[in-house]
Amino acid sequence: MIAQAAAEINRESGRLVLSMSQGIYQNDNPQVLNREIENAFDSSEHANNIFQGTVWGISYTNQAFTEANAAMELIHKIREKMERARKLGIKIGARVHNCDDLISAKSSQSTKEALKTLALELDYIMCLSYSWHVNQEEVEPSKVAELIGQKYKSWIASFHQVNPALVVILGETGWPSSGKSESGPASSSTIRNLYTFWTEMGKWAARNKLQVNLFEAFDEPWKSDPNDAKGKFGTGGHFGWWRRTDNNDWKAYAEKILGSPY
């Protein structure tokens, strides 16, 4: 649905204003996963038939590879669909939670080999990084943006030693506007800090001509469940640029920094 909506916006605009990678969510049930894969390819092909170039990649998501056999399972899936992807002009990649393991002295050799194996097969890889990954005590968003940028560059250098053609993307980073963070006090989770982080991360990406995906467009309130002792003060539901204003109206959103309604 999202791919089709983006394609229709591009068609109405007469130019490519929105492009995206289509995600495939990890599922332990092989039948469900195969259906997810088929749906991703079908929706991508349909969107690009509406407006060419809307979907540029298909991403296998929610993966943390610590063993070579897990990487090989994914690679078998990739190889099965690579010919179709090439015919459609679509790249194949993965969204990986543990890119740090490629460069960490603490990670096992099997984990390093799993990531190297993936790097040799993929067109691109999306790595994730937040403030608590780079410095658990730093709460100044502009400094955190620079630290994350440095980590991103270290990933690029390490993956390019394995596969110089691999595109390395900072696939997810962000800053919460509310809640107790894994890094720093709740006082650091503010709308102003969210705005500053997005701005500084965007400037860094422009200076370095690298792709950064900022998380995320809309708040996900269910991730900070007030009835859950762990989630009550959590930041998980508050990374969006837009927030919900009325849970009874699916259109009711407002930009946090401006307060502008949707």
HELIX and SHEET records of a PDB file:
HELIX    1   1 ILE A    2  SER A   13  1                                  12    
HELIX    2   2 PRO A   30  ILE A   50  1                                  21    
HELIX    3   3 ALA A   68  LEU A   88  1                                  21    
HELIX    4   4 CYS A   99  LEU A  102  5                                   4    
HELIX    5   5 GLN A  109  GLU A  121  1                                  13    
HELIX    6   6 SER A  131  VAL A  134  1                                   4    
HELIX    7   7 PRO A  141  VAL A  162  1                                  22    
HELIX    8   8 ALA A  186  SER A  188  5                                   3    
HELIX    9   9 ILE A  191  ASN A  208  1                                  18    
HELIX   10  10 PRO A  221  SER A  224  5                                   4    
SHEET    1   A 6 MET A  20  TYR A  25  0                                        
SHEET    2   A 6 VAL A  55  GLN A  63  1                                        
SHEET    3   A 6 LYS A  91  VAL A  96  1                                        
SHEET    4   A 6 TYR A 124  LEU A 128  1                                        
SHEET    5   A 6 VAL A 167  THR A 173  1                                        
SHEET    6   A 6 VAL A 212  LEU A 214  1                                        
SHEET    1   B 2 TRP A 242  ARG A 244  0                                        
SHEET    2   B 2 TYR A 253  GLU A 255 -1                                        
END                                                                             
